[in-house]
Amino acid sequence: MKDHSPIKPMPAAGPADHMRYHRAHEHLASTFGNDRYALKAEAFARFFGTPMFLGAQTLVVLVWAIVNLMGVTHFDPYPFILLNLAFSLQAAYAAPLILLAQTRQAQRDKKHSDADARHREALAQDSQRLLTETAQQNEQILQLLEQNTQLTQATKLLTERIEVLTVEMHRHFAGPHQA
């Protein structure tokens, strides 16, 4: 037997999958790919912006400068040309990694934004469909109420007519002496 009701119940198959529109873009989750090198490169790029990295770098620079200025060792005397070379080397590797990470993150954000837009559109279409179905059901209910009112009025008229006929038949058969 087919169910012809306009509103279909949601399947009770468990919790809703809120990431279903993002699953198509899971391959973009890793900025540099999925191999071991890519994962290490992404971790390294993420580490550059952390307070731990900034604190460690500041500590290294302070120790470097104090060790060379106090005369403990003189492997890089003032103006710290070797330290400047180390910073230049670090910047040469860090900048491309960070730019690549930002570019891929922008791509992931766009894909997620597109998935969200499709999800919102699907929700809007479902909402519109439900509103249309609700309006149709309300119209059907109004028609049924109108028919019910008409039937009630017809029943009332027939009941009154039966009562009149019953009184007339009673008078006719009982005669004038029982009136």
MODELLER restraints for C-alpha pairs under 7 A, 6 or more apart:
rsr = mdl.restraints
at = mdl.atoms
rsr.add(forms.Gaussian(group=physical.xy_distance, feature=features.Distance(at['CA:6:A'], at['CA:133:A']), mean=6.67, stdev=0.5))
rsr.add(forms.Gaussian(group=physical.xy_distance, feature=features.Distance(at['CA:21:A'], at['CA:115:A']), mean=5.48, stdev=0.5))
rsr.add(forms.Gaussian(group=physical.xy_distance, feature=features.Distance(at['CA:21:A'], at['CA:119:A']), mean=6.78, stdev=0.5))
rsr.add(forms.Gaussian(group=physical.xy_distance, feature=features.Distance(at['CA:22:A'], at['CA:112:A']), mean=6.34, stdev=0.5))
rsr.add(forms.Gaussian(group=physical.xy_distance, feature=features.Distance(at['CA:22:A'], at['CA:115:A']), mean=6.12, stdev=0.5))
rsr.add(forms.Gaussian(group=physical.xy_distance, feature=features.Distance(at['CA:25:A'], at['CA:111:A']), mean=6.79, stdev=0.5))
rsr.add(forms.Gaussian(group=physical.xy_distance, feature=features.Distance(at['CA:28:A'], at['CA:108:A']), mean=6.14, stdev=0.5))
rsr.add(forms.Gaussian(group=physical.xy_distance, feature=features.Distance(at['CA:31:A'], at['CA:42:A']), mean=6.53, stdev=0.5))
rsr.add(forms.Gaussian(group=physical.xy_distance, feature=features.Distance(at['CA:31:A'], at['CA:101:A']), mean=5.96, stdev=0.5))
rsr.add(forms.Gaussian(group=physical.xy_distance, feature=features.Distance(at['CA:31:A'], at['CA:104:A']), mean=5.60, stdev=0.5))
rsr.add(forms.Gaussian(group=physical.xy_distance, feature=features.Distance(at['CA:31:A'], at['CA:105:A']), mean=6.87, stdev=0.5))
rsr.add(forms.Gaussian(group=physical.xy_distance, feature=features.Distance(at['CA:32:A'], at['CA:38:A']), mean=4.75, stdev=0.5))
rsr.add(forms.Gaussian(group=physical.xy_distance, feature=features.Distance(at['CA:32:A'], at['CA:39:A']), mean=6.80, stdev=0.5))
rsr.add(forms.Gaussian(group=physical.xy_distance, feature=features.Distance(at['CA:32:A'], at['CA:42:A']), mean=6.24, stdev=0.5))
rsr.add(forms.Gaussian(group=physical.xy_distance, feature=features.Distance(at['CA:45:A'], at['CA:94:A']), mean=6.90, stdev=0.5))
rsr.add(forms.Gaussian(group=physical.xy_distance, feature=features.Distance(at['CA:45:A'], at['CA:97:A']), mean=5.80, stdev=0.5))
rsr.add(forms.Gaussian(group=physical.xy_distance, feature=features.Distance(at['CA:45:A'], at['CA:98:A']), mean=5.72, stdev=0.5))
rsr.add(forms.Gaussian(group=physical.xy_distance, feature=features.Distance(at['CA:47:A'], at['CA:53:A']), mean=6.48, stdev=0.5))
rsr.add(forms.Gaussian(group=physical.xy_distance, feature=features.Distance(at['CA:67:A'], at['CA:73:A']), mean=6.14, stdev=0.5))
rsr.add(forms.Gaussian(group=physical.xy_distance, feature=features.Distance(at['CA:68:A'], at['CA:74:A']), mean=5.30, stdev=0.5))
rsr.add(forms.Gaussian(group=physical.xy_distance, feature=features.Distance(at['CA:68:A'], at['CA:76:A']), mean=6.38, stdev=0.5))
rsr.add(forms.Gaussian(group=physical.xy_distance, feature=features.Distance(at['CA:68:A'], at['CA:77:A']), mean=5.78, stdev=0.5))
rsr.add(forms.Gaussian(group=physical.xy_distance, feature=features.Distance(at['CA:76:A'], at['CA:82:A']), mean=5.93, stdev=0.5))
rsr.add(forms.Gaussian(group=physical.xy_distance, feature=features.Distance(at['CA:171:A'], at['CA:179:A']), mean=6.86, stdev=0.5))
